[in-house]
């Protein structure tokens, strides 16, 4: 008797981490990246969206905690939802709600942020980059040119 082989189980999908993150730029067009303590990869500031929390509220909370920034989350321009391999959680995927904001004042690392770097998105240099940053966010900035940020220019 010929018994058909049982189908192999499909690999379980990677667990998804939902985050809100900011593509923060300054007046010179540089992009701010952060590196968390105990990690190597630089990425956008932001973090996990708590259960029941709106992405813009998570963005405002995370930027306050990580960088001491008080931002108007309604001024943030939604750029899209992107997925990439998580930089710091092996076997996980991040699903990021990405927002564009301009920063005019000083920025300093706080909470779990060990280091910040202002970079040229078109030439990030030798910094180790998180997959989301490298594959989605920096190309968004490079291709955006004069995308409105919701913040008026005083000149």
QUISUL-V947476 format. One record per backbone hydrogen bond with DSSP energy under -1.0 kcal/mol. CO is the residue of the C=O (numbers start at 0). NH is the residue of the N-H. Records with the same first field share a line. If there is no record, write none. Layout:
CO=NH + NH
This chain:
14=92
16=94
17=48
18=96
19=46
20=98
21=23
22=100
23=31
24=102
25=28
29=25
30=118
32=116
33=42
34=113 + 114
35=38
41=129
42=33
44=21
46=19
49=52
53=57
54=58
55=59
56=60
57=61
58=62
59=63
60=64
61=65
62=66 + 68
63=67
65=109
66=107
70=72
71=74
76=99
79=97
81=95
83=93
88=91
91=85
92=16
93=83
94=18
95=81
96=20
97=78 + 79
98=22
99=76
100=24
109=112
111=36
114=34
116=32
118=30
119=122
127=41
129=133
130=134
131=135 + 136
132=137
135=139
136=140
137=141
138=142
